[in-house]
Amino acid sequence: MLRSAMRPRHRCATGPGVRILLPLPLPLTCHRKRGKLRSSFGTRQRSGKAMENELIGAASIQIRPYRPADRPSVRRICADTGFLGSPIDPVFEDRELFADYLTDYYLNREPDATLVCEVDGIVAGYLLGCRRPFHNSVYQALANVAIAGKALYRCIRRPYGRASRGFLRWILTRARREVPAAPRLTPHFHLNLLPRARSIRGTRALIQAFLAFLHREGHESVYGQMVTFGTRRHNRLFERFGFQVAERREITKYRGLHSERVYLSTIIRDLRSGARLVSAHRVVQLEKTGRYLTTQTANGAQ
């Protein structure tokens, strides 16, 4: 299970003023008290405006493994963030079917690779992970037939509104061409966070926990597909944490609904040298000062 797999091994920096152990012990908690940041995975503290911006006023952020009781919350967050971080309703009105398509495999088949982010004890975000890409592809091929049948039935019976019909038409006619290519038989993840949980620190801890888990399990790479528009999630942000942007394509289904062009990027991370969310430039700096211990060295020293 995820909790037992993530045992403390060696330290790794996750950002200014914070240090964690890798593989990451869960649950992981960040607290804000009297203008200072205190975390369950580090001893150093920060204060001031930067900390306030990262936590967005949250008193406690905890990253922990998914539990079956979290299912309704994860599905609700999926629908509440489906339209560029906002509710999916203006794009597709069937929230239940939307959540079925995006969460069922992960919650039914690989719940041990799923993480949730709690803010003040309430689930406010998640990371859905896949360690068995072949099983995922087979499951999705069969599930897509069932979901298509449901969508057709509901489209006739309800019927769906104009926006929802346009969304289904996009899936049938353009989605395959517009979604960027992804590496085959490679683990992947995607995540969504409600506004109160969106912070650099929380997002980073969520991704770091999953990468540490994959690395512990012996996986050599991982990819994700991230939505970008304007200045949101610029390519340089991914590269800062060791991801490479493999391909980027415009998603036309948002035209007329959003003022900026929206893109979907496939980002890939090599895990063979470790799971730390540290840029290549930062790795060189740490190695020069002797403060960076590579995964191979750490394991060989034991």
C-alpha positions as CSV (number, residue, x, y, z in Angstrom):
1,M,0.0,0.0,0.0
2,L,1.0,3.6,-0.5
3,R,1.5,4.3,3.2
4,S,3.8,1.4,3.8
5,A,5.8,1.9,0.6
6,M,6.8,5.4,1.5
7,R,9.5,5.0,4.2
8,P,12.0,7.7,5.1
9,R,15.3,7.3,3.2
10,H,17.0,10.6,2.4
11,R,16.3,14.3,2.5
12,C,15.3,16.4,-0.4
13,A,14.4,20.0,-0.7
14,T,10.9,20.9,-1.9
15,G,11.2,24.6,-1.9
16,P,12.5,27.6,0.1
17,G,12.5,26.9,3.8
18,V,11.1,23.3,3.6
19,R,12.8,19.9,3.6
20,I,11.1,16.5,3.3
21,L,12.1,12.9,3.5
22,L,12.1,10.7,0.4
23,P,10.4,8.3,-0.2
24,L,7.8,10.5,1.5
25,P,6.1,9.3,4.7
26,L,2.4,10.0,4.7
27,P,0.3,11.7,5.8
28,L,2.1,14.9,5.2
29,T,0.9,18.1,6.9
30,C,1.7,21.8,6.6
31,H,0.4,24.2,9.3
32,R,0.2,28.0,9.4
33,K,0.3,29.5,12.9
34,R,1.1,33.1,13.9
35,G,2.6,34.0,10.6
36,K,5.0,31.1,10.4
37,L,4.9,27.8,8.5
38,R,5.4,24.6,10.3
39,S,5.4,21.2,8.5
40,S,5.4,17.6,9.6
41,F,8.3,16.9,7.2
42,G,10.7,19.7,8.0
43,T,12.0,22.0,10.8
44,R,12.7,25.3,9.1
45,Q,10.1,28.0,9.1
46,R,9.0,30.9,6.8
47,S,7.0,34.0,7.5
48,G,5.7,36.9,5.5
49,K,3.9,37.5,2.2
50,A,5.4,34.7,0.2
51,M,4.1,32.1,2.7
52,E,0.7,33.7,2.8
53,N,0.5,33.6,-1.1
54,E,1.4,29.9,-1.1
55,L,-1.0,28.7,1.5
56,I,-3.8,31.1,0.5
57,G,-4.9,31.5,4.1
58,A,-5.2,27.8,4.8
59,A,-4.5,26.7,8.4
60,S,-3.6,23.1,7.5
61,I,-2.7,21.3,4.3
62,Q,-2.4,17.5,4.5
63,I,-1.4,15.1,1.7
64,R,-2.5,11.5,2.4
65,P,-3.5,8.3,0.6
66,Y,-7.0,7.9,-0.8
67,R,-9.6,6.2,1.2
68,P,-12.9,4.7,-0.1
69,A,-14.8,7.3,1.9
70,D,-13.1,10.0,-0.3
71,R,-14.8,8.9,-3.5
72,P,-17.8,11.4,-3.4
73,S,-15.4,14.2,-2.7
74,V,-13.0,13.3,-5.5
75,R,-15.8,13.0,-8.0
76,R,-17.3,16.3,-6.9
77,I,-13.9,18.1,-7.2
78,C,-13.4,16.5,-10.7
79,A,-16.6,18.2,-11.9
80,D,-16.0,21.4,-9.9
81,T,-12.6,21.9,-11.6
82,G,-13.3,20.4,-15.0
83,F,-13.5,23.7,-16.9
84,L,-10.0,25.2,-16.6
85,G,-10.2,25.0,-12.8
86,S,-13.9,26.0,-12.6
87,P,-17.1,23.9,-12.7
88,I,-17.6,21.9,-15.9
89,D,-21.3,22.8,-16.2
90,P,-21.0,25.5,-18.9
91,V,-19.2,23.0,-21.1
92,F,-20.9,19.7,-20.2
93,E,-24.0,19.5,-18.0
94,D,-23.7,15.8,-17.0
95,R,-21.4,16.0,-14.0
96,E,-21.9,12.3,-13.2
97,L,-20.9,11.0,-16.6
98,F,-17.9,13.5,-16.7
99,A,-16.6,12.2,-13.3
100,D,-17.2,8.5,-14.5
101,Y,-15.0,9.1,-17.5
102,L,-12.1,10.8,-15.6
103,T,-12.0,9.0,-12.2
104,D,-13.5,5.5,-12.4
105,Y,-10.4,3.6,-13.5
106,Y,-8.2,5.2,-10.9
107,L,-10.6,4.8,-8.0
108,N,-11.8,1.3,-9.0
109,R,-8.5,-0.3,-10.2
110,E,-5.6,1.7,-8.6
111,P,-6.8,3.4,-5.5
112,D,-3.4,2.7,-3.9
113,A,-1.9,5.2,-6.4
114,T,-4.3,8.0,-5.6
115,L,-3.6,10.8,-3.2
116,V,-5.8,13.4,-1.7
117,C,-5.1,16.9,-0.4
118,E,-7.0,18.0,2.7
119,V,-7.4,21.7,3.8
120,D,-8.5,22.0,7.4
121,G,-9.5,18.3,7.4
122,I,-11.7,18.6,4.2
123,V,-10.7,17.0,0.9
124,A,-9.9,19.9,-1.5
125,G,-7.8,18.2,-4.2
126,Y,-6.5,14.9,-5.5
127,L,-3.9,13.3,-7.6
128,L,-5.0,10.2,-9.6
129,G,-2.1,8.0,-10.5
130,C,-1.7,5.0,-12.8
131,R,1.2,2.5,-12.4
132,R,-0.3,-0.1,-14.8
133,P,-0.7,1.6,-18.1
134,F,-1.6,-1.5,-20.1
135,H,-4.4,-2.3,-17.7
136,N,-5.5,1.3,-18.0
137,S,-5.6,1.2,-21.8
138,V,-7.7,-2.0,-21.8
139,Y,-10.1,-0.7,-19.1
140,Q,-10.6,2.6,-20.9
141,A,-11.2,1.0,-24.2
142,L,-14.1,-1.0,-22.7
143,A,-15.3,1.7,-20.4
144,N,-15.4,4.3,-23.3
145,V,-18.0,2.1,-25.1
146,A,-20.2,2.0,-22.0
147,I,-19.8,5.7,-21.4
148,A,-20.6,6.5,-25.1
149,G,-23.7,4.4,-24.8
150,K,-24.8,6.3,-21.7
151,A,-24.1,9.6,-23.3
152,L,-26.1,8.8,-26.4
153,Y,-29.1,7.5,-24.4
154,R,-29.1,10.6,-22.1
155,C,-28.6,12.9,-25.0
156,I,-31.8,11.6,-26.6
157,R,-33.8,11.2,-23.4
158,R,-32.9,14.5,-21.5
159,P,-31.9,15.9,-24.1
160,Y,-28.6,17.6,-23.5
161,G,-28.3,21.3,-24.2
162,R,-26.4,22.9,-27.0
163,A,-23.1,23.3,-25.1
164,S,-23.1,19.6,-24.0
165,R,-23.9,18.4,-27.5
166,G,-21.0,20.5,-28.8
167,F,-18.7,18.9,-26.2
168,L,-19.7,15.4,-27.3
169,R,-19.3,16.3,-30.9
170,W,-15.8,17.5,-30.1
171,I,-14.9,14.2,-28.4
172,L,-16.2,12.2,-31.4
173,T,-14.6,14.3,-34.2
174,R,-11.6,16.3,-32.9
175,A,-10.4,15.0,-29.5
176,R,-8.1,12.3,-30.9
177,R,-6.4,14.8,-33.2
178,E,-6.0,17.5,-30.6
179,V,-4.8,15.6,-27.6
180,P,-1.0,15.5,-27.6
181,A,0.8,12.2,-27.9
182,A,1.9,10.4,-24.7
183,P,4.5,7.7,-24.2
184,R,3.1,4.2,-24.3
185,L,3.2,1.8,-21.3
186,T,4.4,4.6,-19.0
187,P,2.8,5.5,-15.6
188,H,0.9,8.8,-15.6
189,F,-1.0,11.1,-13.3
190,H,-3.4,14.0,-13.3
191,L,-4.5,16.3,-10.5
192,N,-7.1,18.9,-9.6
193,L,-7.4,21.3,-6.7
194,L,-10.1,23.5,-5.5
195,P,-9.2,27.2,-5.2
196,R,-8.5,27.0,-1.4
197,A,-6.0,24.3,-2.0
198,R,-4.1,25.8,-5.0
199,S,-0.7,26.8,-3.8
200,I,2.8,26.1,-4.9
201,R,3.6,24.3,-1.7
202,G,0.5,22.0,-1.7
203,T,0.8,21.2,-5.4
204,R,4.5,20.4,-5.1
205,A,4.0,18.2,-2.1
206,L,1.2,16.3,-3.9
207,I,3.3,15.6,-7.0
208,Q,6.4,14.9,-4.9
209,A,4.6,12.2,-2.9
210,F,3.5,10.4,-6.1
211,L,6.9,10.6,-7.8
212,A,8.6,9.2,-4.6
213,F,6.1,6.4,-4.6
214,L,6.8,5.5,-8.3
215,H,10.5,5.7,-7.7
216,R,10.2,3.4,-4.7
217,E,8.3,0.9,-6.8
218,G,11.0,0.9,-9.5
219,H,9.4,2.9,-12.3
220,E,11.8,4.8,-14.5
221,S,9.6,7.6,-15.9
222,V,6.2,9.2,-15.6
223,Y,4.1,11.6,-17.6
224,G,1.2,13.9,-17.1
225,Q,-1.0,16.1,-19.4
226,M,-1.5,19.6,-18.1
227,V,-3.8,22.4,-19.4
228,T,-2.1,25.7,-20.0
229,F,-3.3,29.1,-21.1
230,G,-1.9,32.6,-20.9
231,T,0.6,32.7,-18.1
232,R,-1.0,29.7,-16.3
233,R,1.4,26.8,-15.9
234,H,4.0,28.0,-18.4
235,N,6.4,25.5,-19.8
236,R,9.2,26.9,-17.7
237,L,7.3,25.9,-14.5
238,F,7.4,22.3,-15.6
239,E,11.0,22.4,-16.6
240,R,11.9,24.0,-13.2
241,F,10.8,20.7,-11.5
242,G,12.6,18.4,-14.0
243,F,9.8,17.7,-16.4
244,Q,10.3,18.0,-20.2
245,V,7.5,19.2,-22.4
246,A,7.2,16.5,-25.1
247,E,4.3,18.0,-27.1
248,R,1.8,20.9,-26.9
249,R,-1.5,21.3,-28.8
250,E,-4.4,23.7,-28.8
251,I,-7.7,22.4,-27.4
252,T,-10.4,24.0,-29.5
253,K,-13.4,22.9,-27.4
254,Y,-12.8,26.0,-25.2
255,R,-13.1,28.5,-28.1
256,G,-16.0,30.8,-27.4
257,L,-15.9,29.9,-23.8
258,H,-12.5,31.4,-22.8
259,S,-10.8,34.6,-23.9
260,E,-7.4,33.0,-24.4
261,R,-6.2,30.0,-26.4
262,V,-6.0,26.8,-24.3
263,Y,-3.3,24.2,-24.7
264,L,-2.7,20.7,-23.5
265,S,0.9,19.7,-22.9
266,T,2.4,16.3,-22.3
267,I,5.1,16.5,-19.7
268,I,7.6,13.7,-19.0
269,R,9.8,13.2,-16.0
270,D,12.8,10.7,-15.9
271,L,12.9,9.0,-12.5
272,R,16.1,7.0,-13.0
273,S,18.2,9.6,-11.2
274,G,15.7,10.2,-8.4
275,A,12.2,11.7,-7.8
276,R,13.2,15.1,-6.4
277,L,11.3,18.1,-7.8
278,V,14.5,20.0,-8.4
279,S,15.5,21.7,-11.7
280,A,18.6,20.5,-13.5
281,H,20.3,23.9,-12.7
282,R,19.5,23.5,-9.0
283,V,20.9,19.9,-9.0
284,V,24.2,21.2,-10.4
285,Q,24.3,23.9,-7.8
286,L,23.7,21.4,-5.0
287,E,26.2,18.9,-6.3
288,K,28.9,21.6,-6.4
289,T,28.3,22.5,-2.8
290,G,28.2,18.9,-1.7
291,R,24.6,19.3,-0.3
292,Y,22.9,17.1,-2.9
293,L,22.9,13.3,-2.4
294,T,21.9,11.4,-5.5
295,T,19.6,8.4,-5.2
296,Q,22.2,6.0,-6.4
297,T,24.7,7.3,-3.9
298,A,22.2,7.2,-1.1
299,N,21.2,3.6,-1.8
300,G,24.7,2.4,-2.3
301,A,25.8,3.9,1.0
302,Q,23.3,1.8,3.0
